Amino acid sequence: MKKYIFLPVIVFVIFFALSVHAQKEEKSNVTLSVEGTSKIKNENVAKAREEAIQNALEKAIIEAGSKLSEISARDENFQLIKRIIIQETDKYIAYYTITQESRQEQEFNVKANVVVAAAALKNDLYKMGFLHNDLKDKNNIRVFLIVKGIKSYTVYSKIKNILQSRVNLVKNIYPGTFTWQEAEFEIEIAGDVQSLGSELEQNAGCVMEITSQNPNRVEMVCRL
């Protein structure tokens, strides 16, 4: 008899954990009502329907990205965001439901409620440098990192991947420049500059030099 006493408690704990997880997911999502359209070619209605749905999903991602970044979808600066985020529809769509669909002559239309995974989208916008105000931490340090002696794009990509993978240290990477054998990164780090220098020395082969340092700005040079 004793082995059954805690069963209701276990069921309650599991249910409560799932409920909290669902609430967290719901808060990190954005629900949008959008419309999608597509031309019907060669009387292929099925394909036109798929393309109309895809169009609706892309519109939802673009609208969510615009809201999160506070940049109008018509803004010239938003075109870069648009090109990147619509390439990974599956990454940003949590789920969707088609609320209405219709055919009008040679066009197929759908209306959908789309749930966008805002956390994933926000994280990528953050990495691209389009969420300065939302994600800026007062305790973060702004670092201007100049890498000299880059002999190939592979080396440049390696350093960029190192910075992107150290999520506990590097909190944001803003769009930088890449010229002949030299690249400049503007980044925010949570922690000390020495930790970043050690990471680059050990994993990228940098010879580090801190050229200037104050509470708000640090300049570092990595010589390869």
Secondary structure, DSSP 4 states (H G I P E B T S, - for coil): -GGGTTHHHHHHHHHHHHHHHHHHHHHTEEEEEEEEEEE--TT-HHHHHHHHHHHHHHHHHHHHHHHHHT--TTSTTHHHHHHHHGGGHHHHEEEEEEEEEEEETTEEEEEEEEEEEHHHHHHHHHHHT--HHHH--TT-EEEEEEEE---SHHHHHHHHHHHHH-TTTEEEEEEEEEETTEEEEEEEESS-HHHHHHHHHHHH--EEEEEEE-SS-EEEEEE-
